[in-house]
Amino acid sequence: MNLATQAGLIAGTSVLAIAGTGTAGDLDSVIDGIINDSATISGDDHFSMSGIFAYGFAHTDTDDYNGGIGSASLSFEGEAGGWNWAFNYVLGANGAGYYAGAANELRDYGIWQEMDNGLAFGFGNMKSNFLGANSVDEANTLQINNTATGAALEGQGEQIALCYSADQFKVSMQAYDAGDAGTDFRVDFLAMGSWDNCGCFGSAAGSESTLVIGAGMSDDDRFDGTTFDVTYKMDAYAVHAAMTDVLDGGWEAMNIQGSYFFADATQAYISYEDVETPAGDFDDLDVGVNHYYSDSCKATLEIDFEEDGVVDGDMTISGQVQFTF
């Protein structure tokens, strides 16, 4: 969840909206709305809820089988008095999942206000907007786990955020508290296509061509550096490439993620990451397939090859089924 990009709910592809106050109208209409994920009970204030549950396994050379919950969380969002609010509660993760977090904790929370002129501001405890790939909701990611760079630069923390959105530009700034003193800046330029097509690194057959160029700069105690990325989508194909240099050259990384829908509901993907640090280099290659049984059910099978200068050719086979609502 990210205030600066106004990402809204961290998980879920459909939303069940239920009013927080007021009296119910036609009960049949309410029940029909719940079934169709569009329930609204009359009232001035309302909220929306979404959730994600992912369960899978991993097989490595040192572990024949390792099952467990990849992630389970509930997210809520609403509006009151012109202010938007949102929070995400992690039910189960234990350090696993795309955006890892401890189980049974309130992970993301914040309030923000959106102006008619495209300006928005808010504050809370959210992810950094520095790395473009981390703006993708967990439910919409290609891979089972985040890249090493994405995990290292997630930058969760208390912040004040300011952003401006226009037809072709999005500019954001996040200022952090004394514990993570500093500021993150990011700008994205939409060269073609629509912002509505920028929430993931996949592109279904028949999708419009979209090109986004982004850059971020961080001047704080956490990573201090720059990142540049480009995302291009066309009919059934998508590719995202990023270059990152942080910690005064202590973490230099290149990441490429590509995907292709070779069938209506089945997508192949590949992700390659090359990280260079003073302690050594790290290479990671992920190859996988996502099959979408519906808008709310996705199954993933992935093979992960890692080489870090110590372990040569470590391979992991992982599978996961993800449910959202």
C-alpha positions in Angstrom: 0.0 0.0 0.0 1.4 3.4 -1.0 0.1 6.8 -0.2 2.1 8.6 -2.9 0.7 6.5 -5.7 -2.8 6.4 -4.2 -2.7 2.6 -4.7 -5.7 2.0 -2.4 -6.1 -1.5 -1.2 -3.0 -3.7 -1.1 -4.7 -6.8 -2.2 -7.8 -8.0 -4.1 -9.1 -7.6 -7.6 -12.7 -7.1 -6.7 -14.2 -5.0 -3.9 -17.1 -5.6 -1.6 -18.5 -2.2 -0.5 -20.7 -2.0 2.6 -21.8 1.1 4.3 -20.6 1.8 7.8 -23.8 3.5 8.9 -27.4 3.8 7.7 -30.3 1.4 7.4 -30.7 -1.3 4.8 -33.0 -0.9 1.9 -34.4 -3.8 -0.2 -32.8 -6.9 1.3 -33.0 -8.8 -2.0 -31.0 -6.0 -3.7 -28.4 -6.1 -0.9 -28.0 -9.9 -1.1 -27.8 -9.7 -4.9 -25.1 -7.0 -4.6 -23.1 -9.1 -2.2 -23.1 -12.0 -4.6 -22.0 -9.7 -7.4 -19.4 -7.9 -5.2 -21.2 -4.6 -5.4 -23.3 -4.4 -2.2 -24.0 -0.9 -0.9 -26.2 -0.1 2.1 -27.5 3.4 2.2 -25.7 5.8 4.4 -23.3 8.8 4.3 -20.2 6.9 5.2 -19.0 3.7 3.5 -16.0 1.4 3.4 -14.6 -1.3 1.1 -12.9 -4.5 2.1 -10.6 -6.8 0.1 -8.5 -9.8 1.1 -5.8 -12.2 -0.1 -5.0 -15.7 0.8 -2.1 -17.6 -0.8 -0.9 -21.1 0.0 2.0 -22.9 -1.6 5.1 -25.1 -1.4 8.8 -24.9 -2.1 11.2 -27.7 -3.0 14.9 -27.1 -2.7 18.1 -29.3 -2.7 18.2 -29.2 1.1 14.5 -29.4 1.8 12.3 -32.1 0.2 9.1 -30.2 0.9 8.3 -26.9 2.7 4.6 -26.0 2.7 3.1 -22.9 4.4 1.0 -19.8 4.0 2.5 -17.4 1.5 0.3 -14.5 2.6 -3.0 -13.8 4.2 -4.3 -10.3 4.9 -7.4 -8.1 5.0 -7.5 -4.5 3.7 -10.0 -1.8 4.4 -10.5 1.6 2.7 -13.1 4.3 3.1 -14.0 8.0 3.1 -15.3 10.4 5.7 -15.5 14.1 5.6 -13.5 14.4 2.5 -10.6 12.3 3.8 -9.7 8.8 2.5 -8.5 6.2 4.9 -7.0 2.7 4.5 -5.3 0.0 6.5 -4.0 -3.5 5.9 -3.9 -6.2 8.6 -1.6 -9.2 8.1 -3.3 -12.4 9.3 -0.5 -14.8 8.4 2.8 -14.4 6.7 5.7 -15.2 9.1 8.2 -13.4 6.8 6.8 -15.0 3.7 4.7 -13.6 0.8 5.6 -11.1 -1.9 5.5 -8.2 0.6 6.7 -10.0 3.7 5.4 -9.1 7.1 4.9 -10.6 10.6 1.7 -12.4 11.3 -1.1 -10.7 13.2 0.0 -7.2 12.8 -1.4 -3.9 11.4 1.1 -3.4 8.6 -0.1 -0.4 6.5 -2.3 2.5 7.5 -2.8 6.1 6.5 -5.2 8.9 5.6 -5.1 11.2 2.6 -7.1 13.8 0.7 -7.4 14.2 -3.0 -8.0 17.6 -4.6 -9.9 18.3 -7.9 -6.7 19.7 -9.5 -4.8 16.3 -9.2 -3.0 17.2 -6.0 -3.1 14.7 -3.1 -1.5 14.7 0.4 -1.6 12.4 3.3 0.4 10.6 6.1 0.7 7.2 7.6 2.9 4.1 7.7 3.3 2.8 4.1 5.8 1.5 1.6 8.3 3.8 -0.2 7.4 4.9 -3.7 11.1 4.9 -4.7 11.1 1.6 -6.6 8.4 1.4 -9.3 8.0 -2.3 -9.1 6.9 -2.1 -5.5 3.8 -0.2 -6.4 2.2 -3.4 -7.8 -0.4 -4.9 -5.5 0.6 -8.3 -4.2 -2.4 -9.9 -6.0 -1.2 -8.6 -9.3 2.5 -9.6 -9.2 4.0 -12.0 -11.7 6.3 -13.9 -9.2 5.7 -15.8 -6.0 8.4 -13.8 -4.1 9.7 -10.2 -4.5 13.1 -9.6 -6.1 16.0 -9.1 -3.8 16.1 -5.4 -4.7 12.4 -5.0 -4.2 12.6 -6.6 -0.8 15.6 -4.6 0.3 14.2 -1.3 -0.9 10.6 -1.6 0.3 11.2 1.1 2.8 8.2 0.7 5.1 7.9 3.6 7.5 6.0 6.6 8.9 5.7 9.3 6.3 4.1 12.4 5.0 3.3 12.1 1.3 2.5 14.6 -1.5 1.8 13.8 -5.1 0.4 15.3 -8.3 -1.3 13.4 -11.1 -1.9 14.7 -14.6 -2.7 13.1 -17.9 0.9 12.2 -18.7 2.8 12.8 -15.5 2.8 11.6 -11.9 5.1 13.2 -9.4 5.4 12.2 -5.7 7.4 13.0 -2.6 7.6 11.1 0.7 9.2 12.6 3.8 10.1 10.2 6.6 10.4 10.6 10.4 13.7 10.9 12.4 14.2 7.2 12.5 14.4 7.1 8.6 15.2 10.8 8.1 15.0 11.9 4.5 12.9 12.2 1.4 12.0 10.0 -1.6 11.1 11.6 -4.9 9.6 9.8 -8.0 8.3 10.9 -11.4 6.5 8.8 -14.0 5.9 9.8 -17.6 3.2 8.1 -19.6 4.5 8.2 -23.2 1.5 6.3 -24.6 -1.5 4.3 -23.3 -3.5 4.8 -20.1 -2.6 4.9 -16.4 -5.4 2.3 -15.9 -3.1 -0.2 -17.7 -0.2 0.3 -15.3 -1.1 -1.8 -12.2 0.8 -4.9 -13.2 3.6 -6.3 -15.5 1.2 -8.4 -17.5 -0.8 -7.6 -20.7 -3.8 -9.7 -21.8 -4.4 -10.3 -25.5 -6.1 -7.2 -27.1 -4.7 -4.8 -24.6 -3.7 -1.3 -25.8 0.0 -0.4 -26.1 1.4 1.4 -23.0 4.8 2.9 -22.3 5.8 4.4 -19.0 9.2 5.8 -18.1 10.0 6.3 -14.4 12.8 7.6 -12.2 13.2 7.8 -8.4 15.7 9.5 -6.1 16.1 8.8 -2.4 18.0 11.0 0.1 17.5 9.3 3.4 19.0 7.0 6.0 17.7 3.8 4.4 19.1 3.5 0.8 20.1 6.9 -0.6 20.4 6.6 -4.4 18.6 6.6 -7.7 16.6 4.2 -9.9 15.4 4.3 -13.5 12.8 2.0 -15.1 10.7 1.5 -18.2 7.5 -0.5 -18.7 6.2 -1.4 -22.1 3.0 -3.3 -22.9 1.3 -4.4 -26.1 -1.0 -7.2 -27.3 -0.3 -10.1 -24.9 3.3 -9.0 -24.2 4.8 -6.9 -21.4 8.3 -6.0 -20.2 9.6 -4.0 -17.3 13.3 -3.1 -16.9 14.9 -1.2 -14.0 18.4 0.0 -13.0 19.1 0.8 -9.4 22.2 2.3 -7.6 21.8 2.9 -3.9 23.9 3.0 -0.7 26.7 4.9 -2.4 27.3 2.1 -4.8 26.8 -0.5 -2.1 23.8 -2.0 -4.0 23.8 -1.9 -7.8 21.1 -3.9 -9.5 19.5 -4.6 -12.9 16.1 -6.3 -13.1 14.1 -7.4 -16.2 10.6 -8.9 -16.0 8.8 -10.1 -19.1 5.5 -11.9 -19.6 3.4 -13.3 -22.5 -0.2 -14.6 -22.5 0.1 -17.7 -24.8 -3.5 -18.6 -24.0 -6.5 -16.6 -22.9 -6.0 -17.4 -19.2 -2.4 -18.6 -19.1 0.7 -16.5 -18.8 4.4 -17.3 -19.0 6.9 -15.0 -17.3 10.6 -14.6 -16.7 12.5 -12.4 -14.3 16.2 -11.9 -14.2 18.0 -9.9 -11.5 21.7 -9.1 -11.2 22.9 -7.5 -8.0 26.4 -6.3 -7.3 27.6 -5.4 -3.7 31.0 -5.1 -2.0 30.3 -8.5 -0.3 29.8 -10.2 -3.7 27.4 -10.6 -6.6 23.9 -12.2 -6.7 22.1 -13.5 -9.8 18.5 -14.7 -9.7 16.5 -16.2 -12.6 12.8 -17.0 -12.2 10.8 -18.8 -14.9 7.1 -19.5 -14.3 3.5 -19.8 -15.4 0.4 -18.1 -14.0 -3.0 -19.6 -14.8 -6.1 -17.5 -14.0 -9.0 -19.7 -13.1 -11.0 -16.5 -12.6 -10.5 -12.8 -11.6 -10.1 -14.0 -8.0 -8.1 -17.2 -8.3 -4.6 -17.6 -9.7 -2.3 -20.6 -9.7 1.5 -20.2 -10.1 4.3 -22.7 -10.8 7.8 -21.3 -10.7 11.4 -22.5 -11.0 14.0 -20.2 -9.3 17.8 -20.4 -10.1 20.1 -18.5 -7.7 23.8 -18.0 -7.7 25.4 -15.8 -5.0 29.1 -16.6 -5.3 28.8 -19.1 -2.4 26.0 -21.4 -3.6 26.4 -22.3 -7.2 23.3 -23.1 -9.1 20.8 -23.4 -6.2 17.4 -24.3 -7.6 13.9 -24.0 -6.0 10.7 -25.3 -7.5 7.7 -23.5 -6.0 3.9 -23.5 -6.5 1.1 -21.4 -5.1 -2.6 -20.8 -5.3 -3.9 -17.3 -4.6 -7.4 -16.3 -3.8 -8.7 -12.7 -3.6 -12.0 -11.1 -2.9 
